[in-house]
Amino acid sequence: MSNLLTAEIDDLLKPAAALTVIICVGNTLRSDDGVGPYIASYLSNSKLLAVIDAGYNPENFIGEAAGLKPGRIVIIDAADFGGKAGEVKVINEGDIPGASLSTHAIPLKVIYHILKEDTASEIKFIGIQPKEVRHGECLSPEVRAAADKIITKIKKEFTDA
């Protein structure tokens, strides 16, 4: 299997000087849209990492994330950017969709700006191209492979951190 993570994503998933908060977003009842919670379920908090499983209501976790006073926030969600199923991409601020595949009450773009204002943290959005978002609880093999690569990378980088 080829490396699904670019150098930019690799760098985002390494410990920073200050706490990194990873906010995993998605609806586990909509197939590949559940990739965020899937990733969160395999990660643990450490000295330099806090993981928030925001489910399909990331707006409910803005205060928690801001209260941690992170140096970096990484938001992980399924995002349809026209790539191949399972493709992982850093989505720049201007390209964050006004709405996502999930049924967020507040678009991720608005959450991004609130977190930026409340924390002054570096905030990045990692999107994973879904194959399927119909009702169902299973990730496609392509999206699961991408999620597993992210999980492995984070565990490797933040173990003993």
C-alpha positions, 0 to 999 in steps of 0.5 A: 500500500502506498503512503497515504499521508503527505509530508504536510499531513505527516508534520501536522500529526507530530507533537508541537511545542504546546498541546495538540488537540485533535477534534474528530468529527463525523456521524457513525451512522453514515458510513464513511462520514464516521471516519472521525469518531473511528479515529478518535476511538483508537487514540488516547490523551497524553501530555502533548495530545488531547483527542475530542470525539465531537461526533456530528456536533462539533459546535458543542466542543468549542469551549472544551477545545479552547479551554485546553489552550492548545498550540495546535488544533487539527480537525479531522472529518470526511470531506468531499473534495473530488479526490479518490476514496480514502485520499487524505488532504489538508484543506486550507482555510479558504477551502473549508466547506460552508457545510460538511457531509455531516449534519453539523448545526454550525458549519466547520468554517464557522467553528474554525473561525471561533476557535481561531479567535478564542485560542489563537492556535494554529488550526488545520483541517484534514479531510478524508475523501469518502466513498459512501455516505449513505446510512450504514455503520461500516467504513469503506476499505479505502477510508478505513485504510486511510484512517488506520494510517492516521491512527498509526502515525499519531500513536507513533508520534505521541507515545511517550510524548 
